[in-house]
Amino acid sequence: MIVELNRQKDYLQNQSVETIYFGGGTPSLLTREELLEIVNTIRENYSLSSEIEFTLEANPDDLSIEKLHQLKEIGVNRLSIGVQSFFDEHLRWMNRTHTAYDSVECVKNAQEVGFENITIDLIYGLPNLSKKQWLSNIQQALNLNVPHISAYNLTVEKKTALAHFIKTGKITPPNDETGALHFEMLTKKLEKNNFQQYETSNFAKNGKISKHNSSYWQGKHYLGIGPSAHSFNGNSRQWNIANNKKYITAIESQTLWFETEALSNEDKVNEHLLIGLRTVWGCDINYIVSLLTPKQNKRFVGELSQQAQNGMIQQNGDRLTLTPKGKLFADRIAADLFITE
């Protein structure tokens, strides 16, 4: 990763780096020395903003008091903690190694060490998660006084243990109705407690919107380092080899370790729709129209009109945003608006 950071130093074309995000795995397992070596390499090769947001993902059981002090010393100023649930039965069901007690203590310890910018992840839509338990999860998060909450509907990925258990009948599959109900409960509860839903799954109060995640949704350029990491420069995307061994071999042998895809106008529009409609900022109609042919524009306007009539989407000036009803079907609406020809 350090070699890759050195080789990719020109990718961002001297743009100021506003966020650093250690995630997509469990970076909290790295030692202080390993983390510091990576951070120093970034500082040596990239221009960093004076008000940089530096986030690190961690599991609750990885963050001891000593580790928290080390992270703060290195420059981490935001923690993303994978709580998932405050019920041990659900944590065991999800094959998590931490307990509900670990989660509460971890957040409190982080606050005592001086971390003010903390986000926690919660999972809803579990087939064994009752309405009462889900409300309890939300309330516990509120009780901890964290300024940011990310909540995700349970999804079943192929070739996972969960997918196998569902296929063999050992576990009841999640259903859309339960997920939709939990989502509505979540949005109402957090709104009453002064959280802004600035993206479908993300809620913040006191201005603690994630700068890093927002940069993805707003189409800013970014550089990803490590196996499976993705990068974007406005005109193309590239993604690294996913296999750890093959990635390391390619880096060491100085062969190409990533694939690149140039984005067509249709790709740019579809990505803007898919990402933008999930956010409070919505999509820029002028940007979309500027990339479409007259035929594509006619078809887009027709579909847009239909979505508006169905109460799914609304237009404010040159911005398109989803209605509260539309937020339940964000991905489907985006897909209906996609440019396919």
C-alpha positions as CSV (number, residue, x, y, z in Angstrom):
1,M,0.0,0.0,0.0
2,I,2.9,2.4,0.7
3,V,4.4,1.6,-2.7
4,E,1.1,2.2,-4.3
5,L,0.7,5.5,-2.5
6,N,4.1,6.6,-3.9
7,R,3.2,5.5,-7.4
8,Q,-0.2,7.1,-7.5
9,K,0.9,10.5,-6.1
10,D,0.0,12.3,-9.4
11,Y,-3.5,10.8,-9.7
12,L,-5.2,13.6,-7.9
13,Q,-3.2,16.2,-9.9
14,N,-2.2,18.2,-6.8
15,Q,-5.7,18.7,-5.6
16,S,-5.9,19.3,-1.9
17,V,-6.9,16.1,0.0
18,E,-9.9,16.9,2.2
19,T,-10.5,13.5,3.7
20,I,-8.6,10.3,4.6
21,Y,-10.7,7.2,5.2
22,F,-9.2,3.9,6.6
23,G,-11.9,1.3,6.0
24,G,-13.2,-1.4,3.8
25,G,-12.0,-4.0,6.3
26,T,-10.7,-3.7,9.8
27,P,-7.8,-1.2,9.8
28,S,-7.9,-1.0,13.6
29,L,-6.0,-4.3,13.5
30,L,-2.9,-2.5,12.2
31,T,-0.3,-1.5,14.8
32,R,0.5,2.1,15.7
33,E,3.7,1.8,13.7
34,E,2.0,0.4,10.6
35,L,-0.7,3.1,10.7
36,L,1.8,5.8,11.2
37,E,4.0,4.6,8.3
38,I,1.0,4.8,6.0
39,V,-0.1,8.2,7.3
40,N,3.4,9.6,6.9
41,T,3.6,8.4,3.3
42,I,0.3,10.3,2.6
43,R,1.6,13.4,4.2
44,E,4.9,13.2,2.2
45,N,3.2,12.7,-1.2
46,Y,-0.1,14.6,-1.1
47,S,-1.3,18.1,-0.4
48,L,-3.5,17.9,2.7
49,S,-6.2,20.3,3.7
50,S,-5.7,22.1,7.0
51,E,-9.1,20.9,8.2
52,I,-8.8,17.3,7.0
53,E,-11.4,14.8,8.1
54,F,-9.5,11.6,9.1
55,T,-11.8,8.6,9.7
56,L,-11.0,5.1,10.8
57,E,-13.4,2.2,10.8
58,A,-13.2,-0.2,13.8
59,N,-15.1,-3.0,15.5
60,P,-16.0,-2.2,19.1
61,D,-13.8,-4.9,20.5
62,D,-10.7,-3.5,18.8
63,L,-10.8,-0.1,20.4
64,S,-9.0,-0.3,23.8
65,I,-8.2,2.9,25.7
66,E,-4.6,2.5,24.6
67,K,-5.6,2.1,20.9
68,L,-7.8,5.1,21.1
69,H,-5.0,7.3,22.4
70,Q,-2.7,6.0,19.6
71,L,-5.3,6.8,16.9
72,K,-5.7,10.3,18.3
73,E,-2.0,10.8,18.4
74,I,-1.7,9.7,14.7
75,G,-4.3,12.3,13.7
76,V,-7.5,10.3,13.4
77,N,-10.3,12.7,14.3
78,R,-13.4,10.7,13.3
79,L,-14.4,7.1,14.2
80,S,-16.8,4.8,12.4
81,I,-17.7,2.0,14.8
82,G,-19.5,-1.1,13.6
83,V,-22.0,-1.5,16.4
84,Q,-24.7,-3.2,14.2
85,S,-27.0,-3.9,17.2
86,F,-27.3,-3.5,20.9
87,F,-28.8,-7.0,21.4
88,D,-26.4,-9.9,21.9
89,E,-28.8,-12.3,20.2
90,H,-28.7,-10.3,17.0
91,L,-24.9,-9.9,17.2
92,R,-24.5,-13.7,17.5
93,W,-26.9,-14.2,14.6
94,M,-24.8,-11.9,12.5
95,N,-21.6,-13.7,13.6
96,R,-20.1,-10.7,15.3
97,T,-17.4,-11.1,17.9
98,H,-18.3,-8.1,20.1
99,T,-21.2,-7.8,22.6
100,A,-23.7,-5.0,23.2
101,Y,-21.7,-4.1,26.3
102,D,-18.5,-3.8,24.3
103,S,-20.3,-1.3,22.0
104,V,-21.5,1.0,24.7
105,E,-18.2,1.0,26.5
106,C,-16.3,1.6,23.3
107,V,-18.3,4.7,22.4
108,K,-18.0,6.1,26.0
109,N,-14.3,5.4,26.1
110,A,-13.8,7.2,22.7
111,Q,-15.7,10.2,24.0
112,E,-13.6,10.3,27.2
113,V,-10.4,10.2,25.1
114,G,-11.6,13.2,23.2
115,F,-13.3,11.9,20.0
116,E,-16.3,14.1,19.4
117,N,-17.0,13.1,15.8
118,I,-18.2,9.5,16.0
119,T,-20.6,7.5,13.8
120,I,-22.1,4.1,14.5
121,D,-23.5,1.6,12.1
122,L,-26.9,-0.1,12.8
123,I,-28.5,-2.9,10.8
124,Y,-32.3,-3.3,10.4
125,G,-34.6,-5.6,8.5
126,L,-33.4,-8.7,10.4
127,P,-36.2,-11.3,10.3
128,N,-35.8,-11.8,14.1
129,L,-35.7,-8.0,14.9
130,S,-39.0,-6.8,16.5
131,K,-40.3,-3.3,16.2
132,K,-39.7,-2.8,19.9
133,Q,-36.1,-4.0,19.7
134,W,-35.4,-1.8,16.7
135,L,-36.8,1.3,18.5
136,S,-34.6,0.3,21.5
137,N,-31.5,0.1,19.2
138,I,-32.2,3.6,17.9
139,Q,-32.9,5.0,21.4
140,Q,-29.6,3.5,22.7
141,A,-27.7,5.2,19.9
142,L,-29.4,8.5,20.9
143,N,-28.6,7.9,24.6
144,L,-24.9,7.6,23.6
145,N,-25.1,11.1,22.1
146,V,-23.2,10.3,18.9
147,P,-23.6,13.0,16.2
148,H,-23.9,10.6,13.2
149,I,-25.7,7.3,12.6
150,S,-25.6,5.1,9.5
151,A,-28.3,2.5,9.2
152,Y,-28.5,-0.2,6.6
153,N,-31.1,-2.7,5.5
154,L,-29.9,-6.3,5.8
155,T,-29.0,-7.6,2.4
156,V,-28.2,-11.2,1.5
157,E,-25.0,-11.5,-0.6
158,K,-24.2,-14.5,-2.7
159,K,-21.7,-17.1,-1.5
160,T,-22.1,-16.0,2.2
161,A,-23.0,-18.1,5.2
162,L,-26.3,-16.2,5.5
163,A,-27.2,-17.0,1.9
164,H,-26.4,-20.7,2.5
165,F,-28.5,-20.8,5.7
166,I,-31.5,-19.2,3.9
167,K,-31.2,-21.6,1.0
168,T,-31.1,-24.6,3.3
169,G,-34.1,-23.3,5.3
170,K,-32.1,-22.8,8.6
171,I,-32.9,-19.1,8.6
172,T,-36.0,-17.1,7.6
173,P,-35.1,-14.7,4.8
174,P,-35.6,-11.0,5.4
175,N,-38.6,-9.4,3.7
176,D,-39.0,-6.0,2.1
177,E,-42.0,-5.1,4.2
178,T,-40.1,-5.4,7.5
179,G,-37.2,-3.4,6.1
180,A,-39.5,-0.6,4.9
181,L,-41.3,-0.5,8.3
182,H,-38.0,-0.3,10.2
183,F,-36.7,2.4,7.8
184,E,-39.8,4.6,8.4
185,M,-39.5,4.1,12.2
186,L,-35.8,5.2,11.9
187,T,-36.4,8.3,9.9
188,K,-39.2,9.6,12.1
189,K,-37.4,8.9,15.3
190,L,-34.2,10.6,14.2
191,E,-36.0,13.5,12.7
192,K,-37.7,14.2,16.1
193,N,-34.2,14.2,17.6
194,N,-32.8,16.8,15.2
195,F,-30.9,14.5,12.9
196,Q,-30.8,15.4,9.2
197,Q,-31.2,12.6,6.8
198,Y,-28.7,13.9,4.2
199,E,-28.4,10.5,2.4
200,T,-30.8,7.5,2.4
201,S,-28.8,5.6,5.0
202,N,-27.0,8.5,6.8
203,F,-28.1,10.8,9.5
204,A,-26.2,13.7,11.2
205,K,-26.8,16.4,13.7
206,N,-24.8,19.5,14.7
207,G,-23.3,19.7,11.2
208,K,-21.4,16.4,11.5
209,I,-22.2,15.3,8.0
210,S,-19.5,12.9,6.7
211,K,-17.2,14.9,4.4
212,H,-15.7,11.7,3.0
213,N,-19.0,10.0,2.1
214,S,-20.4,13.2,0.8
215,S,-17.5,13.6,-1.6
216,Y,-18.5,10.3,-3.3
217,W,-22.1,11.4,-3.6
218,Q,-21.1,14.9,-5.0
219,G,-18.9,13.5,-7.6
220,K,-15.5,14.7,-6.2
221,H,-12.3,12.9,-7.3
222,Y,-10.8,10.3,-5.0
223,L,-8.0,7.8,-4.8
224,G,-8.4,4.3,-3.4
225,I,-5.4,2.3,-2.1
226,G,-5.2,-1.4,-1.5
227,P,-6.9,-4.6,-2.8
228,S,-10.4,-3.9,-4.3
229,A,-10.0,-0.1,-3.9
230,H,-11.7,2.1,-6.4
231,S,-10.6,5.5,-7.7
232,F,-12.3,8.2,-9.7
233,N,-10.9,11.3,-11.6
234,G,-14.1,12.6,-13.3
235,N,-13.6,10.9,-16.6
236,S,-12.7,7.4,-15.7
237,R,-12.9,4.8,-12.9
238,Q,-10.2,2.3,-11.9
239,W,-10.4,-0.6,-9.5
240,N,-7.6,-2.6,-8.0
241,I,-7.2,-6.4,-8.1
242,A,-9.4,-7.9,-5.4
243,N,-7.2,-10.9,-4.5
244,N,-4.6,-10.0,-1.9
245,K,-1.9,-12.3,-3.2
246,K,-2.3,-11.1,-6.8
247,Y,-2.4,-7.5,-5.7
248,I,0.9,-7.9,-3.8
249,T,2.5,-9.8,-6.6
250,A,1.5,-7.1,-9.2
251,I,2.8,-4.3,-7.0
252,E,6.1,-6.1,-6.3
253,S,6.7,-7.0,-10.0
254,Q,5.7,-3.5,-11.1
255,T,3.0,-4.8,-13.4
256,L,-0.5,-3.2,-13.7
257,W,-2.5,-3.8,-10.5
258,F,-5.8,-2.2,-11.6
259,E,-8.3,-2.0,-14.4
260,T,-9.6,1.2,-15.9
261,E,-12.9,2.1,-17.5
262,A,-13.5,5.4,-19.4
263,L,-16.9,6.8,-18.6
264,S,-19.3,7.6,-21.5
265,N,-21.9,10.4,-21.2
266,E,-24.5,7.7,-20.4
267,D,-22.3,6.3,-17.6
268,K,-21.9,9.8,-16.1
269,V,-25.6,10.5,-16.1
270,N,-26.5,7.1,-14.7
271,E,-24.0,7.4,-11.9
272,H,-25.2,10.9,-11.1
273,L,-28.8,9.6,-10.8
274,L,-27.9,6.5,-8.8
275,I,-25.8,8.5,-6.3
276,G,-27.4,11.9,-6.3
277,L,-31.0,10.8,-5.8
278,R,-30.0,9.2,-2.5
279,T,-28.9,12.5,-1.1
280,V,-30.5,15.7,0.3
281,W,-28.7,17.6,-2.5
282,G,-30.3,15.6,-5.3
283,C,-29.3,15.7,-9.0
284,D,-28.5,18.6,-11.2
285,I,-30.9,18.7,-14.2
286,N,-28.7,21.0,-16.2
287,Y,-25.7,18.6,-15.9
288,I,-27.8,15.6,-16.9
289,V,-29.4,17.4,-19.9
290,S,-26.0,18.7,-21.1
291,L,-24.8,15.1,-21.6
292,L,-27.9,13.7,-23.4
293,T,-28.8,13.6,-27.0
294,P,-32.2,15.1,-28.0
295,K,-33.7,11.6,-28.2
296,Q,-32.3,10.6,-24.8
297,N,-33.5,13.9,-23.3
298,K,-37.1,13.3,-24.6
299,R,-37.2,9.9,-23.1
300,F,-35.7,11.1,-19.8
301,V,-38.2,14.0,-19.5
302,G,-41.1,11.6,-20.1
303,E,-39.9,9.2,-17.4
304,L,-39.3,12.0,-15.0
305,S,-42.8,13.3,-15.5
306,Q,-44.2,9.9,-14.7
307,Q,-42.2,9.6,-11.5
308,A,-43.4,13.0,-10.5
309,Q,-47.0,12.1,-11.1
310,N,-46.5,9.0,-9.0
311,G,-45.3,11.2,-6.1
312,M,-41.8,9.7,-6.1
313,I,-39.7,12.7,-7.2
314,Q,-39.8,16.5,-7.1
315,Q,-38.1,19.4,-8.8
316,N,-36.8,22.5,-7.0
317,G,-35.3,24.8,-9.5
318,D,-32.6,22.9,-11.3
319,R,-32.4,20.1,-8.6
320,L,-34.2,16.8,-8.6
321,T,-34.8,15.2,-5.2
322,L,-36.9,12.2,-3.9
323,T,-40.1,12.7,-1.9
324,P,-40.4,10.9,1.4
325,K,-42.3,8.2,-0.4
326,G,-39.7,8.0,-3.1
327,K,-36.9,7.4,-0.6
328,L,-38.3,3.9,0.0
329,F,-37.6,3.1,-3.7
330,A,-34.4,5.2,-4.4
331,D,-32.5,2.5,-6.4
332,R,-35.5,1.5,-8.4
333,I,-36.4,5.1,-9.4
334,A,-32.8,5.7,-10.4
335,A,-32.9,2.5,-12.5
336,D,-36.1,3.6,-14.2
337,L,-34.4,6.9,-15.2
338,F,-31.2,5.3,-16.4
339,I,-30.1,6.1,-20.0
340,T,-29.8,2.7,-21.7
341,E,-29.2,3.7,-25.3
